[in-house]
């Protein structure tokens, strides 16, 4: 099971569709349950949900499992019933892709547990959780250097050793970007594979904060760290990183 999480408008659906497009081969039987179907793929069984006739995610999933699919995509896991069938499908050898509305990857585990899924099922069914946000990209036409105090960078999460080497940029505003200083979007990602240590914490009933601390100790980048990497690369501004991400404290 692979879960993509983030608030509305953070690009979850596009990430899922990109994954599906990559996996779409003649040898793979792929079925999707979506509400609504936003993009049509050749060779994929896409089903539009109709709550008024009882065709919801759970009902569609039950039907899918009788058709021997290799890959199942669920538009969103909203309730216990959908989550339960998705987890069972993952445990019986199907690849399941879906989205959830949570703030970061570690919080997703607790959301599944709060829905009523048993910890041992979450630990064994989930393979990877990725959380994402979309930030504005600096306009290439009016990009200029910006002086950010070293202390402000350190407060934002940059290590004191690295902070002096950061060269930050911003957009001055021009006719190309309508005076905003930004043109286009860039994604910040937190990718958390279900490592053995994290599975252990789930089975022991750890809370979100404990899972987050352990994931950071294991070297998994937080959303803020991902944003700061994009800042260092000159792709986005310091202001955007602070707007889109929360502190790791």
N, C-alpha and C positions, 0 to 999 in steps of 0.2 A: 504494500500500500504506500502510495506517495501522495502527500498532502501539500497543497499550496495555500498559504494563508495570508491575510492582510485585509485592510478595510475596503469598503466599496471604492472602486476607481483606482485600485493600486496595480491593475494589470494582471490579475490572477487568471482570468479567462484566456487572455492572449498567451500566457505561459503554458496553460494546459493545451491550448490548440497547437502551439508550437511543438509540444511534446508528442501530441497525437499525430501531427504531420510527419514527424521524424519516425514514428513507429509504424506508420501506415504502409504496410507491405502486403503483397498478394498472399503471403503465407500466414498473415495474422488475421484472426476474426475479431474485429473491434466493434463494440456497441457503446453508444453514449445515451445517457438520460439527461436532458437539458431543459431549462426553463428560463428564457426561450433558446431555441437553436439559433446561434448568432452567425454561424459560418457553415456552409455546406461543403462536405468532403466527398470526393468520389470513392466508393468502395468501403464506406463506413456506415453502419446502421445507426442513424441518429433518430432519437425519439423525443418528440415534444411533449412535455407534461400537460395534462388537462385535469386539474383537481376536480372540476365539476362532474366528470364521469368516473372519478375514482382512479384515474391514471396519475399516480404520484410517484416520487422517486422509489419508494419501497416496492410498489406494485411492478414498476418497470424492471427493477433489479431482480425480482423473483422470476419474471419471464425470461430475462437475459440468461439466468443460470441454467435454464432448460435448453439453451441454444449453443452450449459449449463454446463460450467466447474465450479468447486468449487475454484480451484487454478490455476493461470496463471503465468508462469515464462517467462520473456522477457530477452534475453541475455544481451541487452544493450539499453538504451534509447538514441538515437543519434539525433533525430529531433523532430520538433513540432508535426508532425502527429502521430508518435509513442507515444509521451508523452501524447497527447490529448486523444487517445483511451485508453491508460493505466489508466489515471485518471478517465475517464468515466466508465471503467470496475470496478475500485475500488469503485466508488460511487454507482454502482448498485449492490453491495453486493459480488463481487468476491475478493478473496485475490490475490493481485498482487505482485510478487517479481521481482526485477530488479536491474541492476547496472548502475552507472554513473561514469564518470571520473571527480572527484572534489577532492580538497585537504583535506577537512574535512567536518563534518556533516552540520554545519551552511551554508557553501558555496553552498551546494546542493540545498537549497531553492532558492537562487538567480539564480542558473543555470536553474532551472525549470521556474522561472519567466522570465528570459532572452529568453528562448525558445518560450515564448508567452503564457504560461499557466496563467490564471487569479489567483490573490492572494487568493480569496475565495475558489477556487477549490483546490489549493495546501494545504491550511489550513485544509480543510475538508477531502481530500482524503488520505494524507500521515499520517501514524500512527507512523512510526519509521524510523530513518535513522542511519545506522551504518557506520562509516569510519574505514578503517584499513590499516595497514602497516605490512610488514614482516621484522623482524630483525634476525640477526644470533644469535644462541644459543651458550653459552660458552661450550667448550668441557669438558665433565665430567672427562676425564682422566688427563688433565693437568691444571685443574682449580686452581687458586691461588688468594690470597687476593691482592688487589691493593690499594695503598694510593691515594685517590682523595682529594685535599684540600677542606675544608668545604665551603670556599667562592665560589669555582667552582660549587659545588652542589647547593648552594643558587642561583647563577647566572643562573643555568639551570632550576630553578623552584621549588627546594625543600624548604619547609618552614624553616626559621632559627631555630625553635625549634627542628625540626626533623633531620636536616642535620648532627649534631654530631653523631647520632645513626646509620647512614648508614654504612654498611660494604660492600664495592664494591669488585667485582672479575673480573678477566680476564683469558684468556687461554694463557698459556706460549708457547704452540706449541709442538706437539708431532707427532709420526708416525700415530696415529689414525686419527688425523685431518689434516694430511699433513702439519704440521707446521703452520697452520693458527690460531689455538687457538679457532676455532669455529666448531661446528658440529650440523647440523640441523637448524631449523627455529622456531621462536616464534612470535605470532601475538600481535600487539598493537591495541587496539580497542577503539573507541569513540562511545558510544551508546547514541543517542539522541531521546528519546520518544517525541512525539508531545504534549507537555504539554499545558495547557490552556494559560499560559503566552506567550509561543512562538507563538501559533496560533494568539493571539492578536497582537503581533508585526508584523507578516506577513500581517495581514489585514490592519495594519496601515502603511505599506510600509517601514518597517525597512530594513536597509542594513545588510550585512554579519557581520560587526563588532559589531553592536548592538545586533544581534541575538546571536553571540558568547559570548558577555559579559553577557547577560541574562541567557544563558545556563550554564555558569560557576557559576553565582550567585545561580542558582537552584541546584547546586551540580553535574552537569554532567561533568564527567572527560574528559579532553582534551587528545589528542594523546600523548603529552609530559608527562602528569601525569600518563597515562597508562604505558608508557615506564619506568618512574621512579619507579613505583610499581614493575615492572619486575626486575629493577636494584636492588632494596632493597631485593627482593626474591633470588637474586644471579643467575638469569636465563640468563641475558645478561650483557654486559659491558657498562660502562659510554660512551665510544667512540661510540658504536652502537646507544645508545639513542640519542646522538647529531647528528649522521649521518642520522638517519631515521626520526626524528621528528623536527619540528620547534618550536621556542620559543613561549610562550603564550602571549607575550607582544603585 
